Amino acid sequence: MAQNWPKKPMRINQHVFRFSEKGYVDVDFNESDGLSRTLVAHRLSKSFPQFNVSFNKSLTKLRFELLLDENARNIRKSDFTDELLYELRGCGIIFDFLSDCRKPILAHNCFMDLLYIYDKFFDRLPENYADFKEKMHSQLGLIIDTKYLALNMINDLTNLGCKSYSLGSLYRFLEVEDKFQFPKPGSATVVLNEICGKYNLEKDTAYFLHEAGYDAYLVGVIFLRLSHFLHFKEKQQIECRPIEFQQNLRAVDRFVNKINLIRSSTAYANLAGQEILYVKPNLLVARLIKNGHDLKRAYEHLTKKLSLVSGQMDLELMKTSTINKPVYLLSIDGQNEVGKILKSFYNDTLFDVRNYKNSNASRFFAISAGAAVILAFSMFFAKKKLNDKF
């Protein structure tokens, strides 16, 4: 603010004689920030209580108007206090409005966003997870996470050709690539106003991703398309016709206030209740030791031996397999079963069976992750060294 202040200090007393003729005086002012303008006007009003200090419409001039009435001075002082508080609240005003109106809020993969919003605009983050969920829910009420919604439709979307559930990819699949044909004939038509004319919706607009207004638009379109699809799927209707917005909301009712989580013991954070926790299965890897074996007989040998020592399990061919040397991933319930299987295959002549975390596949991903971290640090220090040099 100090950098933009006029080079010559304002001397109000030089213009006092003119108040007898006009009743006010205008002073040039070039501060563009709203909060700074309010702070300056508030400070000047306190320093010169006999004047009403305000801005012209273009916000380029400060007007000092002589106040002869004591009541008028008190009213103006109160107005300035309200204006100052309003400016200081900043974006908090928006979240206060959202909290008061209790309208549905749409977001995409928004758990970290909710933590940030709560901490910056409502209160300090609570000490524990349960308190955060309860207080966040009391503030915003109804939140729909389109990432969680899409992941719960993964079978339908995958069958239709969807390969990614990031915000931009999901939007391109639903709108730009035009592969999501089922709901579109009767789904809502979205029309953008002139302000949003820069968004060419018929092409890839990744350039605008993470721009708040554009991301909000993407989330809204994704919600309309997916909820429209669910509405007719649940009714087992092929017909596609327009529906009311309340029907869109009812179609996703079971997904409301469930926020997508990753790398957790639950797939979502339920702001309005308890989550369903899932137990990760015990994983084993069975790898054919040598080439040249009859693969059909080797597979029969593996499954027969497993059936003798374990009841419930899933067997899946891993992507790291080759045609002549298959690798199988075993999902087993119960740690006792794992011990029995490892003991049974200890000296097996066909298959090497071990815990997944000790297998080559697991080590490959660990090494890849470690290499990525090392590369990131190397790039950081290289950039820092260049910055220091130049």
Buried (B, 14 or more C-beta within 10 A) or exposed (E): EEEEBEEEEBEBEEBEEEBEEEEBBBBEBEBEEEBBBBBBBBEBBEEBBEBBBBBEEEEEBBBBBBBEEEEEBEEBBEEBEEBBEEBEEEEEEEBBEBBEEEEBBBBBBBBEEBEEBBEEBBEEBBEEEEEBBEBBBEBBBBBBBBBBBBBBBEEBBEEBEBEEBEBBBBBBBBBBEEEBEBBBEBBBEEEEEEEEEEBEBEEEBEEBEEEEEBBEBBBBBBBBBBBBBBBBBEEEEEEBEEBEEEEBBBBBEEBBBBBBBEEEEEBBBBBBEEBEEEEEBBBBBBBBEEEEBEEEEBBEBBBEBBEEBBEEBEBEEBEBBEEEBBBBBBBBBBEEBBEBBBEBBEEBEBBBBBEBEEBEBBEEEEEEEEEEEEEEEEEEEEEEEEEEEE
